[in-house]
Amino acid sequence: MIWIIAFPIFICAVSIFALIRNMWVYRVRTKILDEDHTAWRPGQYPYHPRYDALPEYDVMFLKFWIWDVRKFFDNSRAHVR
């Protein structure tokens, strides 16, 4: 009988975590694009070396142990604050 209450609470907690995680992934990826906007030159294909070094959006979202995105960059490149 307790599962009638516990299961919906669990589903709500997982949903809230997924929403927070989705927003975090979105913010990190757009922040990197905003910081790398100087790499673009008119008439060229936009090149974003740090953005290209990140794993795909789905991988970052589903693998909850990815929190420090700096480990995907070279030491020679600037880091994400």
QUINOR-V345054 format. One record per residue. N is the residue number from 1. SS is DSSP state (H for helix, E for strand, L for the rest). Layout:
BEGIN
N & SS
N & SS
END
This chain:
BEGIN
1 & L
2 & L
3 & H
4 & H
5 & H
6 & H
7 & H
8 & H
9 & H
10 & H
11 & H
12 & H
13 & H
14 & H
15 & H
16 & H
17 & H
18 & H
19 & H
20 & H
21 & H
22 & H
23 & H
24 & H
25 & H
26 & H
27 & H
28 & H
29 & H
30 & H
31 & H
32 & H
33 & H
34 & H
35 & H
36 & L
37 & H
38 & H
39 & H
40 & L
41 & L
42 & L
43 & L
44 & L
45 & L
46 & L
47 & L
48 & L
49 & H
50 & H
51 & H
52 & H
53 & H
54 & L
55 & L
56 & L
57 & H
58 & H
59 & H
60 & H
61 & H
62 & H
63 & L
64 & L
65 & L
66 & L
67 & L
68 & L
69 & H
70 & H
71 & H
72 & H
73 & L
74 & L
75 & L
76 & L
77 & L
78 & L
79 & L
80 & L
81 & L
END
